[in-house]
């Protein structure tokens, strides 16, 4: 399975993608879904997303 990334992106990391989508610094445990994927914030290091769990909603449905 591949994660769909747009060609004209303004970020270099998956954490940058999350920040761009949410428009705020998330809390630990916060999650959201986009394009068939679920993103959950597992750990923060100050104002930096340290750990992120990304799972396919297709996989979750099985």
N, C-alpha and C positions, 0 to 999 in steps of 0.2 A: 504494500500500500504506500502511496506517496502523498505527502502533504502538499496541497496546492498553494503555491506562492505566486502572487501577482508579479508582473514584470516591472512595474513602476513603483517599487517599494521605497519607503523612507526610513528603513531600519536595517540593521546588520545582524541581529540576533533574534532568537525566538522570544526572549524577554522584551526586546524592542517592539516586536509584533504585538505582544500582549499589552504593553503600555499604549501603543497606538490604538488598539481596538477599544480598550477600556477608558482611555482619556483621564486616568487617575492611577495613583499607586495603590494596588490592591492590598487587601488584608490576607493573611494566611487563612486558607480554607475557602477563599472566594473562588468561584468558578464561572465559566461561561462557555457557550458552544457557538462555533462558526464552521460553516462549510463541511459538516459531518464529523467534526472533531470537538472534543471536550477538553478544556484547559483548566487545571486546578492549581492554585498557588499552594505549594507545599511548605516553602520556607523563604523567609526574607533575611537579608543581611543588611540591616539598616534600611536604606532606601533602594536597595538592589534586590531584584528577584533572584534568589539563590537556587531554589529547586522548584521545578514545574512538572506536573504530571500531565501528559498529553495522551489521550486515548481516542480511538476511533469509535464513533457512535455505532458504526456497523458492527464492530467487535462486541460492543456492549449489548447489542440486541440479540446476540447468539446465546 
